[in-house]
Amino acid sequence: MGDIVKTLRELNVSENEYVTLSYSEGADVWHINESHVEETVAETETAGMLANVLASGVPVYSNWGEPAQSADILSDMRFNGALDDYDREDWFEEYLTEVLATTIYDNEYCLEFSTQQYDYKRGLCEISANVRVRIGDLYTLGDKSDSLVSGFAVSVETADGTLTLK
């Protein structure tokens, strides 16, 4: 049993509860060229981290609203036609990474960006992903759950407040 699952079980967290997976990475940019977001997505691992979780087979939900059956992010991507060009011969995770990178301006699939401007041309661009996964799905994965959430900050609501596991 993985450390994350073991800790969640010790806390008696119900299988029907959700954990929040958060990941953020940034890069120094020249924001005057207006391509800094695309460059930061390419330089950081955030899109790949989110794609890895999406490709795992575990339903992954947005942090907005209540999770509903068949309303996970991957199902939403399929419904919106974002996966129509997948040729089934390439690595699915790499394809998801590309789709997430190209749709970042839409803020549709939980990949977001923010830019802090230091002056009129330099700054820091951060790419972040914040999603939810049902704890029961992590319990089902057993030892594999730790590799799935590796690198993410894992937060869960408890009776005493929000607990973040890293």
PyMOL commands that place a pseudoatom at each C-alpha (Angstrom):
pseudoatom trace, name=CA, resn=MET, resi=1, chain=A, elem=C, hetatm=0, pos=[0.000, 0.000, 0.000]
pseudoatom trace, name=CA, resn=GLY, resi=2, chain=A, elem=C, hetatm=0, pos=[1.364, 3.439, -0.928]
pseudoatom trace, name=CA, resn=ASP, resi=3, chain=A, elem=C, hetatm=0, pos=[2.101, 6.183, 1.584]
pseudoatom trace, name=CA, resn=ILE, resi=4, chain=A, elem=C, hetatm=0, pos=[-0.664, 8.454, 0.304]
pseudoatom trace, name=CA, resn=VAL, resi=5, chain=A, elem=C, hetatm=0, pos=[-3.310, 5.734, 0.465]
pseudoatom trace, name=CA, resn=LYS, resi=6, chain=A, elem=C, hetatm=0, pos=[-2.030, 4.581, 3.851]
pseudoatom trace, name=CA, resn=THR, resi=7, chain=A, elem=C, hetatm=0, pos=[-2.257, 8.122, 5.254]
pseudoatom trace, name=CA, resn=LEU, resi=8, chain=A, elem=C, hetatm=0, pos=[-5.764, 8.639, 3.842]
pseudoatom trace, name=CA, resn=ARG, resi=9, chain=A, elem=C, hetatm=0, pos=[-6.947, 5.346, 5.321]
pseudoatom trace, name=CA, resn=GLU, resi=10, chain=A, elem=C, hetatm=0, pos=[-5.408, 6.218, 8.713]
pseudoatom trace, name=CA, resn=LEU, resi=11, chain=A, elem=C, hetatm=0, pos=[-7.362, 9.482, 8.612]
pseudoatom trace, name=CA, resn=ASN, resi=12, chain=A, elem=C, hetatm=0, pos=[-10.552, 7.448, 7.957]
pseudoatom trace, name=CA, resn=VAL, resi=13, chain=A, elem=C, hetatm=0, pos=[-11.315, 9.458, 4.843]
pseudoatom trace, name=CA, resn=SER, resi=14, chain=A, elem=C, hetatm=0, pos=[-14.374, 8.093, 3.069]
pseudoatom trace, name=CA, resn=GLU, resi=15, chain=A, elem=C, hetatm=0, pos=[-14.048, 6.556, -0.389]
pseudoatom trace, name=CA, resn=ASN, resi=16, chain=A, elem=C, hetatm=0, pos=[-16.666, 9.023, -1.624]
pseudoatom trace, name=CA, resn=GLU, resi=17, chain=A, elem=C, hetatm=0, pos=[-14.588, 12.085, -0.702]
pseudoatom trace, name=CA, resn=TYR, resi=18, chain=A, elem=C, hetatm=0, pos=[-12.212, 13.828, -3.114]
pseudoatom trace, name=CA, resn=VAL, resi=19, chain=A, elem=C, hetatm=0, pos=[-8.578, 14.839, -2.937]
pseudoatom trace, name=CA, resn=THR, resi=20, chain=A, elem=C, hetatm=0, pos=[-7.269, 17.887, -4.755]
pseudoatom trace, name=CA, resn=LEU, resi=21, chain=A, elem=C, hetatm=0, pos=[-4.116, 17.456, -6.810]
pseudoatom trace, name=CA, resn=SER, resi=22, chain=A, elem=C, hetatm=0, pos=[-2.182, 20.698, -7.330]
pseudoatom trace, name=CA, resn=TYR, resi=23, chain=A, elem=C, hetatm=0, pos=[0.921, 21.332, -9.389]
pseudoatom trace, name=CA, resn=SER, resi=24, chain=A, elem=C, hetatm=0, pos=[2.489, 24.609, -10.454]
pseudoatom trace, name=CA, resn=GLU, resi=25, chain=A, elem=C, hetatm=0, pos=[5.704, 25.492, -12.214]
pseudoatom trace, name=CA, resn=GLY, resi=26, chain=A, elem=C, hetatm=0, pos=[6.948, 28.753, -13.663]
pseudoatom trace, name=CA, resn=ALA, resi=27, chain=A, elem=C, hetatm=0, pos=[9.627, 30.295, -15.798]
pseudoatom trace, name=CA, resn=ASP, resi=28, chain=A, elem=C, hetatm=0, pos=[11.180, 33.729, -16.176]
pseudoatom trace, name=CA, resn=VAL, resi=29, chain=A, elem=C, hetatm=0, pos=[9.834, 35.273, -19.370]
pseudoatom trace, name=CA, resn=TRP, resi=30, chain=A, elem=C, hetatm=0, pos=[9.935, 38.252, -21.682]
pseudoatom trace, name=CA, resn=HIS, resi=31, chain=A, elem=C, hetatm=0, pos=[6.224, 39.030, -21.673]
pseudoatom trace, name=CA, resn=ILE, resi=32, chain=A, elem=C, hetatm=0, pos=[6.556, 41.750, -24.302]
pseudoatom trace, name=CA, resn=ASN, resi=33, chain=A, elem=C, hetatm=0, pos=[6.773, 39.178, -27.103]
pseudoatom trace, name=CA, resn=GLU, resi=34, chain=A, elem=C, hetatm=0, pos=[3.279, 37.823, -26.222]
pseudoatom trace, name=CA, resn=SER, resi=35, chain=A, elem=C, hetatm=0, pos=[4.369, 34.209, -26.750]
pseudoatom trace, name=CA, resn=HIS, resi=36, chain=A, elem=C, hetatm=0, pos=[5.490, 33.788, -23.169]
pseudoatom trace, name=CA, resn=VAL, resi=37, chain=A, elem=C, hetatm=0, pos=[2.578, 31.520, -22.203]
pseudoatom trace, name=CA, resn=GLU, resi=38, chain=A, elem=C, hetatm=0, pos=[3.251, 29.037, -25.012]
pseudoatom trace, name=CA, resn=GLU, resi=39, chain=A, elem=C, hetatm=0, pos=[6.970, 29.105, -24.227]
pseudoatom trace, name=CA, resn=THR, resi=40, chain=A, elem=C, hetatm=0, pos=[6.343, 28.503, -20.516]
pseudoatom trace, name=CA, resn=VAL, resi=41, chain=A, elem=C, hetatm=0, pos=[3.999, 25.586, -21.228]
pseudoatom trace, name=CA, resn=ALA, resi=42, chain=A, elem=C, hetatm=0, pos=[6.757, 24.055, -23.369]
pseudoatom trace, name=CA, resn=GLU, resi=43, chain=A, elem=C, hetatm=0, pos=[9.459, 24.683, -20.734]
pseudoatom trace, name=CA, resn=THR, resi=44, chain=A, elem=C, hetatm=0, pos=[7.544, 23.357, -17.737]
pseudoatom trace, name=CA, resn=GLU, resi=45, chain=A, elem=C, hetatm=0, pos=[6.152, 19.916, -16.905]
pseudoatom trace, name=CA, resn=THR, resi=46, chain=A, elem=C, hetatm=0, pos=[2.676, 21.047, -15.837]
pseudoatom trace, name=CA, resn=ALA, resi=47, chain=A, elem=C, hetatm=0, pos=[0.818, 19.970, -18.999]
pseudoatom trace, name=CA, resn=GLY, resi=48, chain=A, elem=C, hetatm=0, pos=[2.612, 16.606, -18.940]
pseudoatom trace, name=CA, resn=MET, resi=49, chain=A, elem=C, hetatm=0, pos=[1.819, 16.088, -15.254]
pseudoatom trace, name=CA, resn=LEU, resi=50, chain=A, elem=C, hetatm=0, pos=[-1.872, 16.715, -15.872]
pseudoatom trace, name=CA, resn=ALA, resi=51, chain=A, elem=C, hetatm=0, pos=[-1.843, 14.534, -19.001]
pseudoatom trace, name=CA, resn=ASN, resi=52, chain=A, elem=C, hetatm=0, pos=[-0.308, 11.685, -16.998]
pseudoatom trace, name=CA, resn=VAL, resi=53, chain=A, elem=C, hetatm=0, pos=[-3.162, 11.781, -14.484]
pseudoatom trace, name=CA, resn=LEU, resi=54, chain=A, elem=C, hetatm=0, pos=[-5.780, 12.077, -17.249]
pseudoatom trace, name=CA, resn=ALA, resi=55, chain=A, elem=C, hetatm=0, pos=[-4.314, 9.104, -19.156]
pseudoatom trace, name=CA, resn=SER, resi=56, chain=A, elem=C, hetatm=0, pos=[-4.248, 6.908, -16.035]
pseudoatom trace, name=CA, resn=GLY, resi=57, chain=A, elem=C, hetatm=0, pos=[-7.826, 5.721, -16.437]
pseudoatom trace, name=CA, resn=VAL, resi=58, chain=A, elem=C, hetatm=0, pos=[-8.879, 7.309, -13.138]
pseudoatom trace, name=CA, resn=PRO, resi=59, chain=A, elem=C, hetatm=0, pos=[-11.682, 9.868, -13.549]
pseudoatom trace, name=CA, resn=VAL, resi=60, chain=A, elem=C, hetatm=0, pos=[-10.260, 13.353, -12.950]
pseudoatom trace, name=CA, resn=TYR, resi=61, chain=A, elem=C, hetatm=0, pos=[-12.575, 16.270, -12.216]
pseudoatom trace, name=CA, resn=SER, resi=62, chain=A, elem=C, hetatm=0, pos=[-12.315, 20.027, -12.264]
pseudoatom trace, name=CA, resn=ASN, resi=63, chain=A, elem=C, hetatm=0, pos=[-12.188, 21.909, -8.988]
pseudoatom trace, name=CA, resn=TRP, resi=64, chain=A, elem=C, hetatm=0, pos=[-15.205, 23.924, -10.137]
pseudoatom trace, name=CA, resn=GLY, resi=65, chain=A, elem=C, hetatm=0, pos=[-18.650, 22.635, -9.271]
pseudoatom trace, name=CA, resn=GLU, resi=66, chain=A, elem=C, hetatm=0, pos=[-19.632, 19.211, -8.052]
pseudoatom trace, name=CA, resn=PRO, resi=67, chain=A, elem=C, hetatm=0, pos=[-18.153, 16.141, -9.744]
pseudoatom trace, name=CA, resn=ALA, resi=68, chain=A, elem=C, hetatm=0, pos=[-20.778, 14.162, -11.629]
pseudoatom trace, name=CA, resn=GLN, resi=69, chain=A, elem=C, hetatm=0, pos=[-20.790, 10.756, -13.283]
pseudoatom trace, name=CA, resn=SER, resi=70, chain=A, elem=C, hetatm=0, pos=[-19.324, 10.978, -16.828]
pseudoatom trace, name=CA, resn=ALA, resi=71, chain=A, elem=C, hetatm=0, pos=[-18.430, 14.650, -16.281]
pseudoatom trace, name=CA, resn=ASP, resi=72, chain=A, elem=C, hetatm=0, pos=[-14.721, 14.084, -15.809]
pseudoatom trace, name=CA, resn=ILE, resi=73, chain=A, elem=C, hetatm=0, pos=[-12.189, 16.130, -17.777]
pseudoatom trace, name=CA, resn=LEU, resi=74, chain=A, elem=C, hetatm=0, pos=[-11.314, 13.389, -20.265]
pseudoatom trace, name=CA, resn=SER, resi=75, chain=A, elem=C, hetatm=0, pos=[-14.998, 12.770, -21.063]
pseudoatom trace, name=CA, resn=ASP, resi=76, chain=A, elem=C, hetatm=0, pos=[-15.432, 16.513, -21.490]
pseudoatom trace, name=CA, resn=MET, resi=77, chain=A, elem=C, hetatm=0, pos=[-12.481, 16.605, -23.893]
pseudoatom trace, name=CA, resn=ARG, resi=78, chain=A, elem=C, hetatm=0, pos=[-14.016, 13.780, -25.925]
pseudoatom trace, name=CA, resn=PHE, resi=79, chain=A, elem=C, hetatm=0, pos=[-17.436, 15.457, -25.961]
pseudoatom trace, name=CA, resn=ASN, resi=80, chain=A, elem=C, hetatm=0, pos=[-15.937, 18.785, -27.114]
pseudoatom trace, name=CA, resn=GLY, resi=81, chain=A, elem=C, hetatm=0, pos=[-14.019, 17.091, -29.936]
pseudoatom trace, name=CA, resn=ALA, resi=82, chain=A, elem=C, hetatm=0, pos=[-10.591, 17.905, -28.494]
pseudoatom trace, name=CA, resn=LEU, resi=83, chain=A, elem=C, hetatm=0, pos=[-9.478, 14.283, -28.952]
pseudoatom trace, name=CA, resn=ASP, resi=84, chain=A, elem=C, hetatm=0, pos=[-10.895, 13.733, -32.450]
pseudoatom trace, name=CA, resn=ASP, resi=85, chain=A, elem=C, hetatm=0, pos=[-7.495, 14.054, -34.160]
pseudoatom trace, name=CA, resn=TYR, resi=86, chain=A, elem=C, hetatm=0, pos=[-5.826, 11.334, -32.071]
pseudoatom trace, name=CA, resn=ASP, resi=87, chain=A, elem=C, hetatm=0, pos=[-4.626, 8.734, -34.576]
pseudoatom trace, name=CA, resn=ARG, resi=88, chain=A, elem=C, hetatm=0, pos=[-4.375, 5.865, -32.064]
pseudoatom trace, name=CA, resn=GLU, resi=89, chain=A, elem=C, hetatm=0, pos=[-0.772, 5.162, -33.097]
pseudoatom trace, name=CA, resn=ASP, resi=90, chain=A, elem=C, hetatm=0, pos=[1.001, 7.727, -30.935]
pseudoatom trace, name=CA, resn=TRP, resi=91, chain=A, elem=C, hetatm=0, pos=[1.347, 7.860, -27.163]
pseudoatom trace, name=CA, resn=PHE, resi=92, chain=A, elem=C, hetatm=0, pos=[-1.957, 9.068, -25.753]
pseudoatom trace, name=CA, resn=GLU, resi=93, chain=A, elem=C, hetatm=0, pos=[-0.274, 10.952, -22.915]
pseudoatom trace, name=CA, resn=GLU, resi=94, chain=A, elem=C, hetatm=0, pos=[1.855, 12.956, -25.363]
pseudoatom trace, name=CA, resn=TYR, resi=95, chain=A, elem=C, hetatm=0, pos=[-1.229, 13.772, -27.399]
pseudoatom trace, name=CA, resn=LEU, resi=96, chain=A, elem=C, hetatm=0, pos=[-3.065, 14.950, -24.266]
pseudoatom trace, name=CA, resn=THR, resi=97, chain=A, elem=C, hetatm=0, pos=[-0.077, 17.124, -23.364]
pseudoatom trace, name=CA, resn=GLU, resi=98, chain=A, elem=C, hetatm=0, pos=[-0.283, 18.811, -26.788]
pseudoatom trace, name=CA, resn=VAL, resi=99, chain=A, elem=C, hetatm=0, pos=[-4.044, 19.351, -26.503]
pseudoatom trace, name=CA, resn=LEU, resi=100, chain=A, elem=C, hetatm=0, pos=[-3.698, 20.837, -23.022]
pseudoatom trace, name=CA, resn=ALA, resi=101, chain=A, elem=C, hetatm=0, pos=[-0.901, 23.141, -24.203]
pseudoatom trace, name=CA, resn=THR, resi=102, chain=A, elem=C, hetatm=0, pos=[-2.853, 24.390, -27.214]
pseudoatom trace, name=CA, resn=THR, resi=103, chain=A, elem=C, hetatm=0, pos=[-6.066, 24.982, -25.256]
pseudoatom trace, name=CA, resn=ILE, resi=104, chain=A, elem=C, hetatm=0, pos=[-4.487, 26.786, -22.301]
pseudoatom trace, name=CA, resn=TYR, resi=105, chain=A, elem=C, hetatm=0, pos=[-5.993, 30.131, -23.295]
pseudoatom trace, name=CA, resn=ASP, resi=106, chain=A, elem=C, hetatm=0, pos=[-9.472, 28.598, -23.105]
pseudoatom trace, name=CA, resn=ASN, resi=107, chain=A, elem=C, hetatm=0, pos=[-9.007, 27.636, -19.408]
pseudoatom trace, name=CA, resn=GLU, resi=108, chain=A, elem=C, hetatm=0, pos=[-11.240, 24.706, -20.284]
pseudoatom trace, name=CA, resn=TYR, resi=109, chain=A, elem=C, hetatm=0, pos=[-9.303, 21.681, -19.063]
pseudoatom trace, name=CA, resn=CYS, resi=110, chain=A, elem=C, hetatm=0, pos=[-7.886, 22.858, -15.710]
pseudoatom trace, name=CA, resn=LEU, resi=111, chain=A, elem=C, hetatm=0, pos=[-4.545, 24.070, -17.051]
pseudoatom trace, name=CA, resn=GLU, resi=112, chain=A, elem=C, hetatm=0, pos=[-4.173, 27.741, -16.134]
pseudoatom trace, name=CA, resn=PHE, resi=113, chain=A, elem=C, hetatm=0, pos=[-1.552, 30.451, -16.423]
pseudoatom trace, name=CA, resn=SER, resi=114, chain=A, elem=C, hetatm=0, pos=[-0.698, 33.665, -14.641]
pseudoatom trace, name=CA, resn=THR, resi=115, chain=A, elem=C, hetatm=0, pos=[1.987, 36.230, -15.333]
pseudoatom trace, name=CA, resn=GLN, resi=116, chain=A, elem=C, hetatm=0, pos=[3.628, 38.468, -12.783]
pseudoatom trace, name=CA, resn=GLN, resi=117, chain=A, elem=C, hetatm=0, pos=[5.255, 41.429, -14.499]
pseudoatom trace, name=CA, resn=TYR, resi=118, chain=A, elem=C, hetatm=0, pos=[8.478, 42.670, -12.939]
pseudoatom trace, name=CA, resn=ASP, resi=119, chain=A, elem=C, hetatm=0, pos=[8.712, 45.608, -15.316]
pseudoatom trace, name=CA, resn=TYR, resi=120, chain=A, elem=C, hetatm=0, pos=[7.560, 46.513, -18.825]
pseudoatom trace, name=CA, resn=LYS, resi=121, chain=A, elem=C, hetatm=0, pos=[9.231, 43.479, -20.457]
pseudoatom trace, name=CA, resn=ARG, resi=122, chain=A, elem=C, hetatm=0, pos=[10.306, 40.840, -17.896]
pseudoatom trace, name=CA, resn=GLY, resi=123, chain=A, elem=C, hetatm=0, pos=[8.268, 38.670, -15.568]
pseudoatom trace, name=CA, resn=LEU, resi=124, chain=A, elem=C, hetatm=0, pos=[7.373, 35.259, -14.245]
pseudoatom trace, name=CA, resn=CYS, resi=125, chain=A, elem=C, hetatm=0, pos=[4.786, 33.065, -15.944]
pseudoatom trace, name=CA, resn=GLU, resi=126, chain=A, elem=C, hetatm=0, pos=[3.328, 30.205, -13.910]
pseudoatom trace, name=CA, resn=ILE, resi=127, chain=A, elem=C, hetatm=0, pos=[1.426, 27.259, -15.335]
pseudoatom trace, name=CA, resn=SER, resi=128, chain=A, elem=C, hetatm=0, pos=[-0.753, 25.410, -12.827]
pseudoatom trace, name=CA, resn=ALA, resi=129, chain=A, elem=C, hetatm=0, pos=[-3.133, 22.476, -12.677]
pseudoatom trace, name=CA, resn=ASN, resi=130, chain=A, elem=C, hetatm=0, pos=[-5.658, 21.897, -9.897]
pseudoatom trace, name=CA, resn=VAL, resi=131, chain=A, elem=C, hetatm=0, pos=[-7.933, 18.869, -10.211]
pseudoatom trace, name=CA, resn=ARG, resi=132, chain=A, elem=C, hetatm=0, pos=[-9.899, 16.454, -8.027]
pseudoatom trace, name=CA, resn=VAL, resi=133, chain=A, elem=C, hetatm=0, pos=[-9.823, 12.670, -7.840]
pseudoatom trace, name=CA, resn=ARG, resi=134, chain=A, elem=C, hetatm=0, pos=[-12.195, 10.466, -5.854]
pseudoatom trace, name=CA, resn=ILE, resi=135, chain=A, elem=C, hetatm=0, pos=[-10.372, 8.859, -2.942]
pseudoatom trace, name=CA, resn=GLY, resi=136, chain=A, elem=C, hetatm=0, pos=[-12.006, 5.496, -3.657]
pseudoatom trace, name=CA, resn=ASP, resi=137, chain=A, elem=C, hetatm=0, pos=[-10.277, 5.495, -7.057]
pseudoatom trace, name=CA, resn=LEU, resi=138, chain=A, elem=C, hetatm=0, pos=[-6.927, 6.020, -5.330]
pseudoatom trace, name=CA, resn=TYR, resi=139, chain=A, elem=C, hetatm=0, pos=[-7.731, 3.206, -2.885]
pseudoatom trace, name=CA, resn=THR, resi=140, chain=A, elem=C, hetatm=0, pos=[-8.420, 0.920, -5.853]
pseudoatom trace, name=CA, resn=LEU, resi=141, chain=A, elem=C, hetatm=0, pos=[-4.988, 1.687, -7.344]
pseudoatom trace, name=CA, resn=GLY, resi=142, chain=A, elem=C, hetatm=0, pos=[-3.194, 0.639, -4.156]
pseudoatom trace, name=CA, resn=ASP, resi=143, chain=A, elem=C, hetatm=0, pos=[0.590, 1.068, -4.511]
pseudoatom trace, name=CA, resn=LYS, resi=144, chain=A, elem=C, hetatm=0, pos=[0.204, 2.640, -7.944]
pseudoatom trace, name=CA, resn=SER, resi=145, chain=A, elem=C, hetatm=0, pos=[-1.600, 5.620, -6.407]
pseudoatom trace, name=CA, resn=ASP, resi=146, chain=A, elem=C, hetatm=0, pos=[1.642, 7.138, -5.114]
pseudoatom trace, name=CA, resn=SER, resi=147, chain=A, elem=C, hetatm=0, pos=[3.213, 7.104, -8.587]
pseudoatom trace, name=CA, resn=LEU, resi=148, chain=A, elem=C, hetatm=0, pos=[0.041, 8.680, -10.023]
pseudoatom trace, name=CA, resn=VAL, resi=149, chain=A, elem=C, hetatm=0, pos=[0.092, 11.610, -7.609]
pseudoatom trace, name=CA, resn=SER, resi=150, chain=A, elem=C, hetatm=0, pos=[3.878, 11.902, -7.389]
pseudoatom trace, name=CA, resn=GLY, resi=151, chain=A, elem=C, hetatm=0, pos=[4.925, 15.532, -7.766]
pseudoatom trace, name=CA, resn=PHE, resi=152, chain=A, elem=C, hetatm=0, pos=[1.481, 16.880, -6.898]
pseudoatom trace, name=CA, resn=ALA, resi=153, chain=A, elem=C, hetatm=0, pos=[0.478, 18.459, -3.624]
pseudoatom trace, name=CA, resn=VAL, resi=154, chain=A, elem=C, hetatm=0, pos=[-2.401, 16.267, -2.414]
pseudoatom trace, name=CA, resn=SER, resi=155, chain=A, elem=C, hetatm=0, pos=[-4.995, 18.069, -0.271]
pseudoatom trace, name=CA, resn=VAL, resi=156, chain=A, elem=C, hetatm=0, pos=[-7.933, 16.540, 1.529]
pseudoatom trace, name=CA, resn=GLU, resi=157, chain=A, elem=C, hetatm=0, pos=[-10.622, 18.071, 3.713]
pseudoatom trace, name=CA, resn=THR, resi=158, chain=A, elem=C, hetatm=0, pos=[-10.732, 16.597, 7.213]
pseudoatom trace, name=CA, resn=ALA, resi=159, chain=A, elem=C, hetatm=0, pos=[-12.759, 17.444, 10.303]
pseudoatom trace, name=CA, resn=ASP, resi=160, chain=A, elem=C, hetatm=0, pos=[-9.786, 19.494, 11.533]
pseudoatom trace, name=CA, resn=GLY, resi=161, chain=A, elem=C, hetatm=0, pos=[-9.233, 21.416, 8.288]
pseudoatom trace, name=CA, resn=THR, resi=162, chain=A, elem=C, hetatm=0, pos=[-7.427, 20.940, 5.003]
pseudoatom trace, name=CA, resn=LEU, resi=163, chain=A, elem=C, hetatm=0, pos=[-4.478, 18.554, 5.112]
pseudoatom trace, name=CA, resn=THR, resi=164, chain=A, elem=C, hetatm=0, pos=[-1.870, 18.759, 2.350]
pseudoatom trace, name=CA, resn=LEU, resi=165, chain=A, elem=C, hetatm=0, pos=[0.391, 15.767, 1.684]
pseudoatom trace, name=CA, resn=LYS, resi=166, chain=A, elem=C, hetatm=0, pos=[3.532, 16.118, -0.419]
for i in range(1, 166): cmd.bond("trace and resi %d" % i, "trace and resi %d" % (i + 1))
show_as sticks, trace
zoom trace
